[in-house]
Each structure stands twice: as structure tokens, then as C-alpha cells.
């Protein structure tokens, strides 16, 4: 029942690209995330594949995730290096454990972390709130189905809630 009410709350507080004042986030949303997705791919997989393509990521790491997603990404992007530091994209599955900091060796300024299931339980929601407050995190995008974290030092700390379909 918690995810249902969390989704309703998300719908009432989220915006679309018109509520975004960051050029970095606006461009990613309009030129990447709002591109029509294939019918055989779920929203989280669409966000993952779009981010890899849009940002031209080459090094991807998977934490607490299902093998099928690793295999699917490896097939779609044959030039990826998996688990080679520093990572361009860190994908944390729904069973990812909470953390209080992120190792600076594992990411760089243009890296992105994607987290699944932040609205699945109240505990996961609190976990998301802690991540947003970490000093190394500058931009977060809550898409309900998944959440994105960026470490861009040149960007002001901002949080966005964006509806995508």
C-alpha cells in the first residue's frame, strides 16, 4: 500500500521539463528521457539505456542488481567496460544497501548513479533522503521508478521530481 500512496504524492509534487531551470537537467530530460521508448522496455531500463547513450558513458558498474540487466546492457552496448574505475555510471538495484558516503575513487565529476526502488518502502524513501544530503551529491532527479544522482562540482545543489512515461 505504501508504494501506491507514494506514487500519488509524487504525481502531485512532480513537474515536467517546464519546471526545470537547470540547462544540464533540462537538456537531459528533453533530448534524452522524453524520447519515445520502445514498448518492450520498462521505464527504468529506458532511463538506463538513455543515460548511457546521451552521456556517452563507457564504464558502468552494477551493485546489487539482477544478472539479466547486466546482460541486456552488455548486448546493447558492446563497447562498455564493466566495473572499471572510475565509473561513468553506477547502477544500484532495488536491494542495494544504504551507505553514508561514496568512495571518491569510484566516480568522477561527470558520473551518474542510478538507484531503483526508492519509493518501494518507507525505509528506502529515508535512504533516498540521506543520499540527497551527502556533500558530494549536487543534482538529484527523482523519476519515481528510479532516481538519478550526479556529482557535478560546477552545479548548485538541486533536487528535481520529474514525471516521465
Secondary structure, 3 states (H helix, E strand, C coil): CHHHHHHHHHHHHCECHHHCCCHHHHHHHHHHHCCCCCCCCCHHHHHHHHHHHHHCCCEEEEECCCHHHHHHHHHHCCCCEECCCCEEEEEECCCCCCCCCCCHHHEEEEEEEEEECCCCCHHHHHHHHHHHHCCCCCEEEECCCEEEEECCCCCCCEEEEECCC
